[in-house]
Amino acid sequence: MTVPGRWTGSVYFSDRVFAYVGAVATTGLHAHHATQVAIALDGTMLELGDRTELSVEARGFVVPADAHHAICQPTRALLLYVEPESDLGGALESVVERSGVEAWKAAASTLPALDVGEDIDLRAVVEQLRGYLVSPIGGRDFHPAVQAAIDALPALVEHGEVRVGRIAKQVGLSESRFMHLFREQVGIPLRPYARWLRLRLAANALRRAASLTEAAHAAGFTDSAHFSNVFHETFGLPPSALVKTVTWVE
């Protein structure tokens, strides 16, 4: 099967999950604050590389959050991006080692056989994975101050009110203790985490048919160029590669 070297497919977006299915093009080396499940479709293979420049072909991978990687060849694939603070993201993080692309390939073999035939229901696939991996008795355990910050940050980011000192005071810690604890438990510092939340806001604006400039401003980026640069660093391609060629699934 010949796969076009561009992104054409469908996107499902919810609070802590992005899901994409369709044609996948190559990307630059990038890292995002989401655990990624990548599964090749239609009998194809997916070639993924890590920051050591090693690349491996496989039917599937689980990539840890914030791990640098690249898609090396065009193909057709299902891509799930799950925030590691969620129950599903925490469960996925527990099955994958951070050592590199070979470990990411091995982690995919622990997942259930997902329903990825024709007419894939992206929401159903997410729920199938959640039902297999997530315990009904609870999810990840964060320090109460970190959990309070995670809960408060989406609204603070939306209103442009992210101040480390103010957040630390609200959760009852010194600024230095809060910053250390947040990075230790979330995996990245507060400011990159807030930048990830701004990308989520921008994606939601694009889902509502906003232009790139409108989405950038809605999410608190300086302009569309700033938004495009951050998007490229995070996903390995510019947002313009997606906005006109994907269909949003409600």
C-alpha positions as CSV (number, residue, x, y, z in Angstrom):
1,M,0.0,0.0,0.0
2,T,1.3,3.4,-0.9
3,V,1.0,5.9,1.9
4,P,1.1,9.7,1.1
5,G,3.8,11.7,2.9
6,R,1.3,13.9,4.6
7,W,-1.1,13.8,7.5
8,T,-4.7,13.0,6.5
9,G,-7.1,11.5,9.0
10,S,-9.4,11.9,12.0
11,V,-8.7,13.4,15.4
12,Y,-10.6,12.8,18.7
13,F,-9.9,15.2,21.5
14,S,-11.0,15.0,25.1
15,D,-9.7,16.4,28.4
16,R,-6.5,14.3,28.7
17,V,-6.5,12.3,25.5
18,F,-5.7,13.0,21.8
19,A,-6.3,10.2,19.3
20,Y,-5.5,10.3,15.6
21,V,-6.1,7.7,12.9
22,G,-5.0,8.0,9.3
23,A,-2.0,8.6,7.1
24,V,1.1,9.5,9.1
25,A,4.1,11.4,7.6
26,T,7.7,11.6,8.9
27,T,8.5,14.0,11.8
28,G,11.5,15.6,13.3
29,L,12.8,14.6,16.7
30,H,10.3,15.8,19.3
31,A,8.9,15.2,22.8
32,H,5.5,15.8,24.2
33,H,4.0,15.6,27.7
34,A,1.9,12.6,26.8
35,T,2.4,8.9,26.8
36,Q,2.0,7.7,23.2
37,V,0.5,4.5,21.9
38,A,1.4,4.1,18.2
39,I,-0.1,1.2,16.2
40,A,0.5,0.6,12.4
41,L,-2.7,-0.2,10.4
42,D,-3.6,-2.1,7.3
43,G,-0.7,-4.6,7.6
44,T,1.9,-1.8,7.4
45,M,4.8,-1.3,9.8
46,L,5.7,1.8,11.8
47,E,9.4,2.9,12.0
48,L,10.2,4.9,15.1
49,G,13.5,6.4,16.1
50,D,14.9,7.7,19.4
51,R,17.4,10.4,20.3
52,T,20.3,8.0,19.9
53,E,19.4,7.8,16.2
54,L,18.4,4.2,16.5
55,S,15.3,3.3,14.5
56,V,13.2,0.2,14.7
57,E,10.3,-1.2,12.7
58,A,7.3,-2.7,14.5
59,R,3.5,-3.0,14.5
60,G,3.3,-0.9,17.6
61,F,5.1,1.2,20.3
62,V,4.4,2.7,23.6
63,V,6.5,5.9,24.0
64,P,6.9,7.4,27.5
65,A,5.9,11.0,28.1
66,D,8.6,13.6,27.4
67,A,10.8,11.0,25.6
68,H,12.4,12.3,22.3
69,H,11.4,10.3,19.3
70,A,10.6,10.6,15.6
71,I,8.5,8.9,13.0
72,C,10.9,7.8,10.3
73,Q,8.7,6.6,7.4
74,P,5.2,7.5,6.2
75,T,2.6,4.9,7.0
76,R,-1.0,4.5,8.3
77,A,-1.4,4.4,12.0
78,L,-3.4,4.9,15.1
79,L,-1.8,7.4,17.5
80,L,-3.0,7.9,21.0
81,Y,-1.6,10.7,23.2
82,V,-2.5,10.3,26.8
83,E,-1.5,12.7,29.6
84,P,0.5,10.8,32.2
85,E,-1.3,12.5,35.1
86,S,-4.5,10.7,34.1
87,D,-5.4,7.2,35.3
88,L,-4.8,5.8,31.8
89,G,-1.6,7.7,31.3
90,G,-0.3,6.5,34.6
91,A,-1.1,2.9,33.7
92,L,0.6,3.2,30.3
93,E,3.7,4.7,32.0
94,S,3.9,1.6,34.3
95,V,4.3,-0.8,31.4
96,V,7.1,1.0,29.5
97,E,10.7,1.6,30.3
98,R,12.4,4.9,29.3
99,S,15.6,3.2,27.9
100,G,14.8,3.7,24.2
101,V,12.9,2.5,21.1
102,E,13.5,-1.2,21.7
103,A,11.9,-1.0,25.1
104,W,9.0,1.0,23.6
105,K,8.4,-1.8,21.1
106,A,8.4,-4.4,23.8
107,A,5.9,-2.4,25.8
108,A,3.4,-2.5,23.0
109,S,3.3,-6.3,23.2
110,T,1.8,-6.0,26.7
111,L,-1.3,-4.2,25.4
112,P,-4.6,-5.8,24.4
113,A,-5.4,-6.3,20.7
114,L,-7.3,-3.1,20.0
115,D,-10.2,-2.9,17.6
116,V,-8.4,-1.2,14.7
117,G,-10.2,-2.5,11.7
118,E,-12.1,-0.4,9.2
119,D,-14.1,2.5,10.5
120,I,-12.2,2.8,13.7
121,D,-14.2,4.4,16.6
122,L,-11.5,6.5,18.3
123,R,-13.5,7.0,21.5
124,A,-14.2,3.2,21.7
125,V,-10.5,2.4,21.3
126,V,-9.6,4.8,24.1
127,E,-12.2,3.2,26.4
128,Q,-11.1,-0.3,25.4
129,L,-7.5,0.5,26.5
130,R,-8.8,2.2,29.7
131,G,-10.9,-0.8,30.6
132,Y,-7.9,-3.2,30.1
133,L,-5.3,-1.1,32.0
134,V,-6.9,1.1,34.6
135,S,-7.8,-0.4,38.0
136,P,-11.3,0.5,39.2
137,I,-10.0,1.3,42.7
138,G,-7.9,4.3,41.8
139,G,-5.2,5.9,39.7
140,R,-1.9,7.7,40.4
141,D,-1.0,9.0,43.8
142,F,0.4,12.5,43.8
143,H,1.4,14.6,46.8
144,P,-1.7,16.6,47.7
145,A,0.0,19.9,46.9
146,V,1.0,18.6,43.4
147,Q,-2.5,17.2,42.8
148,A,-4.0,20.6,43.8
149,A,-1.7,22.4,41.4
150,I,-2.6,19.9,38.6
151,D,-6.3,20.5,39.2
152,A,-5.9,24.3,39.3
153,L,-3.5,24.8,36.4
154,P,-5.9,24.4,33.4
155,A,-8.0,27.4,34.6
156,L,-4.9,29.4,35.5
157,V,-3.4,28.8,32.1
158,E,-6.6,29.7,30.3
159,H,-6.7,33.1,32.2
160,G,-3.0,33.8,31.9
161,E,-2.4,33.6,35.6
162,V,0.4,31.1,36.1
163,R,2.7,32.5,38.8
164,V,4.9,29.9,40.5
165,G,5.1,31.8,43.8
166,R,1.3,32.3,44.0
167,I,0.6,28.6,43.2
168,A,3.1,27.4,45.8
169,K,1.5,29.7,48.4
170,Q,-2.0,28.3,47.5
171,V,-0.9,24.7,47.9
172,G,1.0,25.4,51.2
173,L,4.6,24.9,50.2
174,S,7.6,27.1,49.7
175,E,8.4,28.0,46.1
176,S,11.6,25.9,46.0
177,R,9.9,22.9,47.6
178,F,6.9,23.1,45.3
179,M,9.1,23.4,42.2
180,H,11.2,20.4,43.2
181,L,8.2,18.3,44.1
182,F,6.3,19.1,41.0
183,R,9.2,18.2,38.7
184,E,9.9,15.0,40.6
185,Q,6.3,13.8,40.4
186,V,5.1,15.2,37.1
187,G,8.4,14.6,35.2
188,I,8.8,18.1,33.9
189,P,9.0,21.6,35.5
190,L,5.9,23.7,35.9
191,R,6.5,26.1,33.0
192,P,6.8,23.4,30.3
193,Y,3.8,21.7,31.8
194,A,1.9,25.0,31.5
195,R,3.1,25.3,27.9
196,W,1.6,21.8,27.2
197,L,-1.7,23.0,28.7
198,R,-1.6,26.0,26.3
199,L,-1.2,23.6,23.4
200,R,-4.2,21.7,24.6
201,L,-6.2,25.0,24.6
202,A,-5.0,25.8,21.1
203,A,-6.1,22.3,19.9
204,N,-9.5,22.9,21.4
205,A,-9.7,26.2,19.5
206,L,-8.7,24.5,16.3
207,R,-11.4,21.9,16.9
208,R,-13.9,24.7,16.9
209,A,-12.6,25.9,13.5
210,A,-10.4,28.7,14.7
211,S,-7.6,29.9,12.5
212,L,-4.0,29.3,13.6
213,T,-3.7,33.0,14.7
214,E,-7.0,32.8,16.6
215,A,-5.9,29.5,18.3
216,A,-2.5,31.0,19.2
217,H,-4.1,34.0,20.9
218,A,-6.8,31.9,22.6
219,A,-4.1,29.8,24.2
220,G,-1.9,32.7,25.3
221,F,0.9,32.4,22.7
222,T,2.5,35.6,21.5
223,D,1.5,35.0,17.9
224,S,0.9,32.2,15.4
225,A,4.7,31.9,14.8
226,H,5.3,31.3,18.5
227,F,2.5,28.7,18.6
228,S,3.9,27.0,15.5
229,N,7.4,26.8,17.0
230,V,6.2,25.3,20.2
231,F,3.9,22.9,18.3
232,H,6.8,21.8,16.1
233,E,9.1,21.2,19.1
234,T,6.3,19.1,20.7
235,F,5.0,17.1,17.8
236,G,7.8,17.2,15.2
237,L,5.7,19.0,12.5
238,P,4.0,22.4,12.1
239,P,0.3,22.8,12.9
240,S,-0.3,23.9,9.3
241,A,0.4,20.3,8.3
242,L,-2.7,19.2,10.1
243,V,-5.3,21.9,10.2
244,K,-6.6,21.5,6.6
245,T,-6.2,17.7,6.3
246,V,-7.8,16.3,9.5
247,T,-11.4,15.8,10.5
248,W,-12.3,16.4,14.1
249,V,-14.5,13.6,15.7
250,E,-16.9,14.8,18.4
